[in-house]
Amino acid sequence: MTSCVAKEPIKKIAIFGGTHGNELTGVFLVTHWLRNGTEVHRAGLDVKPFITNPRAVEKCTRYIDCDLNRVFDLENLSKEMSEDLPYEVRRAQEINHLFGPKNSDDAYDLVFDLHNTTSNMGCTLILEDSRNDFLIQMFHYIKTCMAPLPCSVYLIEHPSLKYATTRSIAKYPVGKEFPPCSIDVYKIMEKVDYPRNESGDMAAVIHPNLQDQDWKPLHPGDPVFVSLDGKVIPLGGDCTVYPVFVNEAAYYEKKEAFAKTTKLTLSAKSIRSTLH
């Protein structure tokens, strides 16, 4: 049996809330843990709860100038600090200084970034690398701990759709041994916009049959949209897909009605490391 060996066990973990200031579950939990961290404290670990976008939290809005969860690319992180920069870019640089630097040995081992959605996705884990045995092992562990409650895995590994997330500043070693495992994931295929008229305005809404049907199979010919004059617009193509982020309110500005995904199974080798 082959296994992946991490050089060091996990030592530093951050728990982020308020990356989007109007997604309140993470805000409430992180605020609670900042007052009393007993629930998240573990011997031998440095666990740091952290409010990532305090100005947006104060205003209960998604962001102030731009989406904080899209600006952790190296270009933004390396810009000269200036009041002329968007607030979230400046905040990303501060977070990178505290929990990174990104891609460095000094970066935090793990970042748990807590979010909400207005779509009917339930508990969802977002995976960005289908070849990372540690991440697959961790997600398998979380899914197992949550059973029998469902917990889906959304794989956003796509060159044209990947974005620089808040959690991307962390690295991924491990602190115990896990046997080989496999998990089902839903890999993004493409993002689907609402039908629009010649002025660029929305000309249709999500069909009632699709509303709240995240993760459910959607077949060619199934109704997807209904126009303002009652015309039903079906799913095209020749393959079954699994919709996610259906009618997510925060994605109206991003021109995304839902994302098409395909269902895959990922496997991971065993992982082990030396505990200190």
C-alpha positions in Angstrom: 0.0 0.0 0.0 1.4 3.4 -1.0 0.8 6.5 1.1 1.5 10.2 1.0 3.7 11.5 3.9 3.3 15.0 5.2 6.5 16.6 6.4 5.0 18.1 9.5 1.7 17.8 11.4 -0.9 20.5 11.3 0.0 23.3 13.7 -2.0 26.4 12.6 -5.6 26.6 11.6 -7.7 29.7 10.9 -11.5 29.8 10.9 -12.8 32.7 8.7 -16.3 34.2 9.0 -17.6 37.3 7.2 -15.7 37.0 4.0 -19.1 38.0 2.7 -20.5 40.4 5.3 -24.1 39.4 4.8 -23.5 35.6 5.2 -24.2 35.5 8.9 -23.6 31.9 10.0 -19.9 32.3 9.9 -20.1 35.8 11.4 -22.1 34.5 14.4 -19.9 31.4 14.9 -16.6 33.3 14.7 -17.8 36.1 17.0 -18.9 33.4 19.5 -15.5 31.6 19.3 -13.6 34.9 19.7 -15.5 35.4 23.0 -15.1 31.7 24.0 -12.8 29.5 22.0 -13.4 26.3 24.1 -15.3 24.6 21.3 -12.5 25.0 18.8 -9.4 24.8 21.0 -7.3 21.7 20.6 -4.1 20.8 22.4 -1.0 21.3 20.2 -2.9 23.5 17.7 -3.0 27.2 17.2 -6.7 27.8 16.2 -7.5 31.4 15.3 -11.1 32.5 14.5 -11.1 35.7 12.4 -13.6 38.1 10.9 -12.3 38.7 7.4 -14.4 41.6 6.1 -15.4 43.7 9.2 -16.6 46.7 7.2 -19.0 44.6 5.1 -20.1 42.7 8.3 -20.9 46.1 9.9 -23.0 47.1 7.0 -24.4 43.6 6.5 -23.5 43.7 2.8 -21.6 41.2 0.6 -18.7 43.5 0.2 -17.7 47.2 0.2 -15.8 47.7 -3.1 -15.3 44.3 -4.6 -15.7 40.6 -3.7 -13.1 39.7 -1.1 -13.3 36.0 -2.1 -12.0 36.8 -5.6 -8.9 39.0 -5.0 -6.3 36.7 -3.4 -4.3 36.3 -6.6 -0.6 37.2 -6.6 -1.2 40.3 -8.6 -3.5 41.9 -6.1 -1.5 40.7 -3.1 1.7 42.3 -4.5 0.2 45.7 -5.3 1.7 48.6 -3.3 -0.6 49.4 -0.4 -2.5 52.6 -1.1 -5.8 54.2 -0.1 -6.6 54.2 -3.8 -6.9 50.4 -3.8 -10.3 48.9 -3.3 -11.0 48.2 0.4 -11.1 44.4 -0.2 -7.8 44.3 -2.0 -6.2 46.1 1.0 -7.9 43.7 3.3 -6.7 40.8 1.3 -3.1 42.0 1.7 -3.6 42.3 5.5 -5.0 38.8 5.7 -2.2 37.5 3.5 0.3 39.1 5.9 -1.4 37.6 9.0 -2.1 34.1 7.6 0.3 33.7 4.7 2.2 34.7 2.8 0.5 32.7 0.1 2.6 29.8 -1.2 5.1 30.1 1.6 6.3 27.7 4.3 5.1 30.2 7.0 1.4 30.1 5.8 -1.3 28.7 8.0 -1.8 25.0 7.4 -5.6 25.2 7.0 -8.2 27.9 6.5 -11.9 27.0 7.1 -13.9 29.7 5.3 -17.6 29.7 6.4 -20.2 30.8 3.9 -24.0 30.8 3.4 -26.0 30.5 0.2 -29.6 31.4 -0.6 -29.9 28.4 -2.9 -31.0 25.0 -1.6 -27.6 23.3 -1.5 -27.5 22.2 2.2 -24.1 21.6 3.7 -21.5 21.9 0.9 -17.7 21.6 0.8 -15.8 23.3 -2.0 -12.9 21.5 -3.5 -10.4 23.2 -5.7 -7.9 20.3 -6.5 -9.0 16.8 -7.5 -5.4 15.5 -7.2 -4.7 16.6 -3.6 -4.9 13.5 -1.5 -5.0 15.5 1.7 -8.0 17.5 0.7 -9.9 14.5 -0.4 -9.1 12.7 2.8 -10.2 15.7 4.9 -13.5 16.1 3.0 -14.1 12.3 3.4 -13.5 12.7 7.1 -15.9 15.6 7.4 -18.6 13.8 5.3 -18.2 10.7 7.5 -18.5 12.8 10.7 -21.7 14.5 9.5 -23.4 11.3 8.4 -26.4 10.6 8.1 -26.8 14.3 7.3 -25.9 14.9 3.6 -22.8 16.9 2.8 -22.0 17.5 -0.9 -18.7 18.3 -2.5 -18.5 21.0 -5.2 -15.4 20.7 -7.4 -14.5 24.0 -9.0 -11.4 22.8 -10.7 -11.8 24.4 -14.1 -9.1 26.7 -15.7 -11.5 29.3 -16.9 -13.7 29.3 -13.8 -11.2 29.1 -10.9 -10.8 32.2 -8.8 -8.5 33.4 -6.1 -10.3 32.6 -2.9 -9.7 33.7 0.7 -8.8 30.1 1.7 -6.2 29.8 -1.0 -3.5 31.3 1.3 -3.3 28.1 3.3 -1.2 24.9 2.8 -2.2 21.3 3.4 -0.1 19.0 5.6 -1.8 16.4 7.9 -1.4 15.2 11.4 -2.5 11.5 11.6 -3.0 8.5 9.3 -6.0 8.0 7.1 -6.6 4.8 5.0 -7.3 5.1 1.3 -10.7 6.6 0.6 -13.0 7.8 -2.2 -15.7 10.6 -2.3 -18.3 11.6 -4.8 -17.9 15.2 -6.1 -19.8 17.4 -8.4 -17.4 19.0 -10.9 -18.3 22.3 -12.5 -18.8 22.2 -16.2 -20.1 25.8 -16.9 -22.0 28.6 -15.4 -25.4 29.4 -17.0 -26.7 32.9 -17.3 -30.4 33.9 -17.3 -31.9 34.5 -20.7 -31.6 38.2 -21.6 -33.2 40.6 -24.0 -31.4 42.9 -26.4 -30.9 45.4 -23.6 -29.1 42.9 -21.5 -32.0 42.7 -18.9 -33.2 39.4 -17.5 -35.9 38.0 -19.7 -36.7 34.9 -17.8 -36.6 33.4 -14.3 -35.8 30.0 -12.8 -38.6 27.5 -13.6 -40.5 26.3 -10.5 -39.5 22.7 -11.3 -35.8 23.7 -11.0 -36.1 25.9 -8.0 -34.6 24.3 -4.8 -33.4 21.3 -6.8 -29.7 21.7 -6.3 -27.7 18.5 -6.7 -30.7 16.7 -8.3 -30.2 15.3 -11.9 -31.4 17.6 -14.7 -32.0 16.0 -18.0 -32.1 17.4 -21.5 -35.5 18.7 -22.2 -36.3 19.4 -18.5 -37.7 22.9 -17.9 -35.0 25.4 -16.7 -36.4 28.9 -17.2 -39.8 30.4 -17.8 -39.9 33.7 -19.7 -41.9 36.7 -18.5 -44.6 35.9 -21.0 -44.9 32.3 -19.8 -42.7 30.5 -22.4 -40.8 27.4 -20.9 -37.1 27.2 -21.8 -35.7 23.6 -21.5 -32.2 22.3 -20.9 -30.3 21.8 -24.1 -27.5 19.4 -24.8 -27.4 15.7 -24.7 -26.2 14.8 -21.2 -27.7 14.8 -17.6 -26.2 17.5 -15.4 -26.5 18.4 -11.7 -27.4 22.1 -11.0 -25.9 23.9 -8.0 -26.2 27.5 -6.7 -29.7 27.6 -8.3 -31.1 31.1 -8.2 -28.4 32.3 -5.7 -29.2 35.9 -4.9 -25.6 37.0 -4.6 -24.9 35.7 -8.1 -27.4 38.0 -10.0 -24.6 40.5 -10.4 -22.3 37.8 -11.7 -24.9 36.8 -14.3 -25.1 33.3 -13.0 -28.5 31.5 -12.7 -27.0 28.2 -11.8 -23.9 26.1 -12.5 -23.9 22.8 -14.4 -21.9 20.1 -12.8 -21.1 16.4 -13.6 -20.9 13.8 -10.9 -17.5 12.1 -10.4 -15.8 9.8 -7.8 -12.3 10.8 -6.6 -9.9 8.5 -4.8 -7.1 9.3 -2.4 -4.1 7.3 -1.2 -3.6 6.8 2.5 -2.0 9.8 4.3 0.2 9.8 7.4 2.6 12.0 9.2 4.6 12.0 12.4 2.9 13.5 15.4 4.9 15.6 17.8 
